[in-house]
């Protein structure tokens, strides 16, 4: 009973092993020898945390890609203007998918395959077609991409890039990861060649916002163009004007006005009956404009629809909201949550961070409003994530993150209830975990709760385009009929004929303007139907009455802005009050240490006594 039993856990009633850790180490060593694992070497990722230094900056070219063509192009121009060599990669295609599957891990999602393969394709072309030495490629190029610790494989993107690059023969190629919530991992240190300054971030944000507005104009005008292809020609010219303004370091406002004139020159017919289709789903799948989603936007327009895209700006606002929501939770647990970064800063640190996030949100919205109004993209209101949280409550928790999170559910409900679109199309890559849970599960409950909702969920996998198109066409047919019914109801309600409406539009410059956008009334989503109501209102009011209506609308918008500011103020005010109290108490305590309590004025003594208590 007193003998030590080796390689077994202690048993009650028997003597304990003298040194369990030593026993386990010896057992592990014996097993390693028996299995022949002593000399085995495992691969380690030597490309982690690699960047470039200030001395390398002049010879380094940063590669970027992953957003829309317009945004990649304008971000390239904006970053060039602040002193970096940068190049936007071409749009990913099916050859990118093939290379991604060849050099990437199995069971990745489409965005990974397409984006990883697109980088490998570019570098391989430099080596095999242009004859550039592999080491020169590694020394002179880096890839700049977004990353996250999100709930899906997006969190493994950087590792996938490095694995594929190593297997494709570019071991050591630098991938610089821009974290949504953590800056650029590789761009740290005093000698870093990439200075993540406010100027750098502002350049990226400007390119992103202007790219969004240009995309919005294209999708708003193209379905109604009289001359096929005219909108695409105008878009290329508008992008070139903005690109040159960035690279030549000229004022942006004149360039935006010029871009507006170019887009306004496209002739349109607003009375074409087009079902309005809202796009939602997984971020990359709904944003890309090529083989990655079977040219989904182009297909919808060819089938006679108008497309309502999700702007990248709204994704930024969602990320800011996530930060605020997490901060509110972590404030209560900051002593037990060292990852929050607040445990050493106290309430002042939380208040400061909340204020900065609030200012960031207002800056993004102000930038969007400025650029969109200058370029003629009128009457579009960016999503309110807080409102979306309330809309989705009961269907999908805002605590579940990934993609657009609960905003995908909120958008579907809002599209139907507020008649923002005739149909909602959710697109996701095959096997996308967060979006599949929403699109294939929660959205079915939403459709049951709101009868009449036209919701279509589709997957992309690089093949199967016929099945994809066929499924979309089935739902698009319903949306087309809904749009036609809206126009018929509008004509009946307004007691007008289609010919009367067309004649009035032709002789009224306001309505024939390319950039005119009819009022959103929660009655109809189809643009032609909304045009009928606008024509009726214009016919039945005088210029003076219309001026009063416009003034009232401006006043309502001002009230809405004031209410939004008021809603955001309590949290900031509470934080400021706490900070002021803490600073005051700290000051009084410091004063008390220098001056005896009995010598302080009466009011000061009471305050100090209360502070100590």
Steps between C-alpha positions, in 0.01 A plus 500: 500500500796727544648444154478782245281403204654645182306643207170495684306771673498480882238264642329569829658296774833457318809714543526805273749525216788706629534719190218464248654754259829312495319171439306652209814650346680166515200323348484757219871455428461123484209528260689747277790255473267210431316693223814654349396860559823628649642658183174617344495869398173682458436793268464837671358814341802727459296763314303610805547862608706593197481852364741740338727765645531868419818433304308252280199727441621644168545159338194327648170474310194415705237284330135527598168355394172360623253789474315626194695605192423869562612487861820308435583752227431810712668364813806435284495864387440635851785300655734599217427862586634451855831362376475124448547277199179302474321295235145363493475144368258409224157364586522131608385252235457125471872457432555656842258243642694217336831619642343556841380141508832371371717669761254558785362268761193292435155606621566872476220734395488677165627840618817331625556307180435796273703759689793271584505363147485850354820597682674177396390561140655849497829392655524195273451725196784725619727196530397287201387756244708808581809308611536666838713309750311344790722668760445839335124446523530413869722802566304759300134415566278458803128424518271721706174336604229503766479241775285416796462258787141451385278196546586340166798428277554873442715483812737264316539703180855618575615147580342374179685767300830397652443129454402543135791736430747255652366209294497715183871572545486839674601400851580818692259726310363756744129518578411808703180444689272793575286392792148638524553562869873499541678709241774349289680225686810520285523879490621561851823640633690820448674372186181382328473618140119514521392793712143439612437870555163681486606627158543144373165387639324811368632425151360146510163617635467769231570248226253257653218755540536649153516152351174417676328809360623431145375141526166623632459741207577223253243259642240777525543625140590193292159320508333809350756604237367561149828409328635163618851530639489877547509471880809279500684747278404786732609299805847442358536871426377597848741258668788635291419859601501408869812285462693787340386742771645268765830429328555861391415617852233736372187604694239224492188716494548631140574144386181373663297775330654400166419134565139600575470679165635195321244273664216751449565498124369142467148504352245299697136395503384495862172329410646164407344244733787348696461288813726633773722220636689550827828310543612367837699206633867417544717809454735388222242302305257792483775758429716341232403560138631205308525122482493482880123556498427415135489871410186513713436876472541497123272196469223667702515809279495291184187332634334840535558585865641801684759400760526647849848416623632496854764769535838433658440820698216323680734214583734755660212636708414145607861447613487821704173387657664169594777687678249713693288198595805308620622801695170527684532136607867523591454812711318283753770232497816699433673369814456145367556578130859607434437474125278807514796727564298694758611344826782752548313801362188498713177664399686782333649253251156355425350847460783607270463190283122541481542864398751410230269231362209745497711755313616232255139408426402863448804558278411204278139614468603860435749391234239283333238777502746754360625283215158359409333843487780653294488212250121497474427175681203641688258369761688196622524456876769275640376222724463556871643191670324591825166509318589173327567344840146578609356380169678165517424446869313176548642352182878525533717609792733794445753310713552257211757649265627420153432656162233761558371317806149594600491775233428238232175416679425867569551591134260230381228615739556868421504435124154346522330705772626838375468402132866571436535214252279252318733210577793419727780281365742348752817374337768302681788269413444127522559394858495850648416422862363832636294592193364148455364502853313822423393448140401135524362512852390832647380658178243225448341606829507863386320406177231319699453795734476744209293332227572641158871536558695401189826363636749292305814341650766377258849355529805541279763233454683595181293256295127445485420835340196350322342392828581838652340693212199270488422545868536879482277516191216322680489760775572785260184410307298556816676831562429614143129430544504686832661804334244498218219482755648796690499710181142406423391590855687831485333600172161404641556686829617815322234476226761533228592307187853392412495734198407796720785426737753465216386827341530688828847358564613599151405866551624526861881527520499392865353159417700441184829565684718188494580532870141550614393252766132475596381522859501190718141472628464152652237443228704362214855382438490515119648829374237543228219477757666755724545731201123495447436624854762773461345615171153508660628711791681737265186543287282583799725748681633846426865596509437674834341190650784284375745740661319463831506121468873508429559728798296270720705204382824681583359582843403135553849390400647748748271368773603144414867594527436673832313195630782270393750723679273510806473120502878470494553771759387326822775240488762763424356731766500224760858420415599867523326531836682198640833624366442849645409356839804272506733780396349730760535241773856427397584872507349540846689200632826638364420837657418333829842336503661845485259695725357370828129434478414750776662785303290444187196724442172365632368398155830344409511313828158353445588395147831349610336318788236360268774398253692314767180334617 
